[in-house]
Amino acid sequence: MDISEKEIKSELDLLDDLIQNYYKQLEKNGDEKVKLGDFLKMIELRRKLSPENSEQKKFWKMLNKIRKDNLQNKEETNHVQKTEKNDEQ
């Protein structure tokens, strides 16, 4: 599955909105359901998902390369098998 830059941006925007809303609730400090630990987890998730993270980009590029190589190998194998069957007939 190839994740596009647009999908990542959309998900990051959603996460940013969630973080902002949660921060506003933390400021009010009247809601006992709102916990600082949850807010910090959201911040950490945002950092991990950030497209600026070069390690994350390298990981997705490597994953896409592996996927493409596997698809190419399967296509080549299927082509060879079809050619062999046609030669036998």
Residue, then its C-alpha position, 0 to 999 in steps of 0.5 A: m500500500d502506497i501512502s501518498e503525501k496528500e494522505i499523510k498531510s490530511e492525517l497530520d492535519l486531523l492529528d494537529d486539530l486533535i492536539q489543539n483541542y486537547y490542549k485547550q481542554l488542558e488549559k481549562n483544567g476543569d475536565e478530569k477526563v483530560k490527562l497530560g500523559d495522553f496529550l504527550k502521547m499525541i505530540e510523540l505520535r505527531r513527531k513520529l508521523s511527521p514527513e520531515n522525519s528523514e528516517q521515516k521517509k527512508f523506511w517508506k522508500m525502502l518498503n515501496k522498493i521491496r514491494k515493487d521488486n516483489l511485484q516485478n519478480k512475480e510478473e517475470t516468473n508468470h511470464v516465463q511460466k506462460t512462455e514455457k507452457n506455450d513452447e510445450q504445446 
